[in-house]
Amino acid sequence: MKKKLGLIIILVMLFTCSAYAGGWYPGASDWATEELENAFQNGIDNGYNDYSCNITRVQFAELIMNMYNQMTGKYPNPAPSNTFSDTTNKNVLMANAVGIINGIGNGVFAPEAPITRQEMSIMMSRTLDSMNIDYYKGDGILSVVDKASVANWAVSGVDFAFENGFMKGNGTNFKPLANTPIEQAVIIVNRVFKKYYTKPIEPNDYTKGYDISIENEEIYATFYNNNQKIKIGKGIIYKILESDTSKLYCLDTGIVYRYNFEKNKVDWKYEKERLTYVTLVNGDKYDGYIILTESSMLDSYVYSVFNTDLIEIGKIYKWNNKQDLNLKIEKLLNKYNRETTGSEPFSIKVVDPSQKFKNAIFTKDLIKFYSNPYYSFEDDYLSITPRSSENKNITPIAVLGNDTGVWGYNAYGGIYQVDVCLSSDDDSNAGIVFNVDRIADGYNNFLGFYAGIDAEGNKVMLRRGIGRNNGDWKNISNEKVGFDIKPNEYYTLKVVKNGSSIQVYLNDILYITASDDSFKDDIKMLGLRTWGKSAKFKNYTVNPLPY
């Protein structure tokens, strides 16, 4: 406890409960001294002549406005001086201006009246509300035994004070109409202050130094004087560029920027300079970055293509549209994957039943495309995309050419199998064409059989093209598979043709058995078809019947 200031102050304190500017605590209980000292240090308590006196309404207004000032660093503008007829106290008027105090009615505040416990509780909760403090308000249901004595306007304040433990009464009764000694009021307000006050962070002092770091593709500066970290920007640092942390090259919302930090400057500036065009690609075929590395006035552009590990997989030149870009990236990936993994590009593997050749592998040079699709050969699959998903008159078909033939295969039959992956479950299908006699550009303008899968209908289909460019079909069979055919997943489609008998399997389960004796002449073509949306094919094999 601080030393007494002098005999004069002591004599004054013996005869009054009014406030004074001292720093010690006459009349206070021994248990309260330490917390009162803390309240004084926090700027909540200005000092009182007798801490055992019941606190008045005007004194409590001073306490809560001290808390308001310490938490916000300012005082609000007071309400007009004629707001109340019985006081012009600045703390009362400031509290009224921000909605903490309303008075007791008829323009009366009653400043010298002892404040009740329910009035204290509602004034404290309103103080937090006035500062937009996020705090636990209670559940809105009073659990105290004497809740019937709590005024309706004070329920929220009493619930807040009781549920948070600031004012517990005797543990069961809140005593809403009772008064409170100054020492207790000061301690209660100080506890509210300590729970909800956040000390302001010391301003960043750039002159004392800082570090630049990259975490999870975001750029941060950490300042030495307060150890505070602020986010400056975001992006991947390209390993092919400078790595000095005073000059960072980062990808930020599709553009590569260079950050140049000037260390130990009072005004601490950095420049963020746009360097070049970047495309970020995320898809089922490729994830990575494309950076413009060279350009000229002759409309010649060279782009470097990187994967997500920032390894350059090759260069491409100017592209016309997204489809063209995708095809060029896929070709790069095909080459890159073959070089790094040794995998083979897509082909149709045929076993020759005539034994003239033990087997044959038909690569892309021997596969012909009709209806002008987008297509690309990958490390292990072929991707086929119609030129327009809106124009249903465009139906791509890829077959072994008219004059190429498949040795030993004819109208009688064989076993045709491929893994099919649809890109969408919206009005699209894809699969195998076989026993194809004639084909031309257009909407299903071919003569032959087609077996496919349909994700929208979750079915396997078998159809016969009639060779006219009008989309007419002979629907031989459609069968539900009993499960969802999902986009971007591979399914193994197999056709067994044995004379007029045709069987269609999906994932080795037989779904269709049909008979059709069309196309009895020697048939030389087989291949793939997609309709509506893009599809991928891999592991295409052709085998003779085992009998």
C-alpha positions, 0 to 999 in steps of 0.5 A: 500500500502506498504511503499516506500523502499527508495529514490534510488529506487524511482529515478530508477523507475522514468526513467524505466519500467523494473522489480524490486524486490519491493513489492509495485506498482508505477504507478498502479491505485487505483482500482488495488492495492488490486488485485495486492497485492493478485497477489504478495502474490500468487507469480504471480507478482515479482514487476515492476517499473511502472505498467502503462507501457504496458507489453512486451512479455518477461515480460508476459512470466515471469508472466505465468511461475510464474503461472506455478510454483505456480500451479505445484510446479516446473519449466520445463526444458528450451529449448536450449539457441539458440532457439531464436536469440534475447533472452536467457531469461529463462522464454521464453525458459521454456515457449517454451519447454512446447509449450506456446511460439513459437516466431514471426517466423524465430527464433525471439521472440521480447522480448521487443515488447509490447505483443498484447491482442490476444497473451496474450490470446493464451499464457494463454490457452496454459499454462493451456493446458501444465499443463493438466488443465480441463477448459472451452475453449469456444464454438469455435465461436467468438462473438466479433464484431471485430472477423475479426481482430483476427488471425486464430492461436489466435481464441481459445485463444481469445474465452477462454479469452472472454467467461470466462470473463478474457479479455472482452475488451469493452464488444463488441470489444476484441481489439486483436491487442491492448496492455495492461498495466502491472497492467491489465496483472498481474491481468488477469493472477492472476484471471486465477490462482485463478480460476484453482489453487487447493491448495495441501492437507497437507500430512496425518500425522498419528502421530496426530491420525485418525479414522477408519469408515465403510460406504456403505461397504467400510473402510475409515481412516480419519486423524485429521491433515487435515480431509482427508478421504482415502478408505482402502478397502471394505467389510461387517463387520461380526457381529459374529466377532470382532467389534473393529475398530482396528481389522476389519473383512470384505468381499472383492471380495469374501474373508474375510480379517482381517484388523489390524490397528496400531494406532499412528505409524509414518509409519502407517502400517496395515495388511490385512490377508486372513482368510477364503473362502467366497462365495457371492451368488446373485440370485432369490432364495437366497442373502447372504454369505457362510463362511468356518467355520471349516475344517480338514485334512480329507476333512471335511468342514463346512460352515456357511450360512448367509443372507444379514442381517448377520443372520446365517440361518444354516450350510452346508457341502462340496458341489460337484458343483454349483447345489449341493450348490444351492440345499443345500442352498434351503433346508436351506432356506426352513427350515429357512422360515418355522421356521420364517414364519410358511409357508408350503412346496410345496405339491399337494392339491387334493379334493377327489370327492369320498368323501372317504376323504374330501381332500388329501395333497400329499407331497414330499414323494409321488411325484416321479421324472423321468429322474433324475433331480435336484429338491428341495422343498421350503417353497411354491414351487417345483423347477425342473432343468434338469441335462443338458440344453444341452442334450435335451434327458433329460426331467424331469417329477414329478408325483404322483406314479403309486400305489398311485393314486388320489382317484376318478380321472380317464380318464374322467377328472378333473380340474388341476391348478398350478402357473408356473415360467420359468427361461428362455425365451430361448428354454424351456417350463413347465406345467402340465401332466395329465391322465398319463398311463405310464412313464419311464426315457427318452425324453418325454417317457410317455403316457399322456397329457401335457399342458404347457407355452413357453416363447420363443414363448409366447404361450400355448401348448397342446400335447399328449405323445405317450409313446416312448423314442424318443421325438415324440409328437402329437401336439394337439394345440399351441396358441399365448397368445398376450403378453410376457411370462417373465422369473422369473414371475409366470403364472397360468396354468389351464386345464379342462378335461371333457371327450374328451374335453380339455380346457387350460387357462392361467391367467383365459383366455381360449386359447385352446379348443380341443377334444381328446378321448385318454386314456379311461382306468382308469388313476392314475397319474398326475404331472408336467413337464419341458423341456430345463431349470429349472422351479418353481411350486406352488399352485398345486390344483386338483379339480373334475368337478363341474357337 
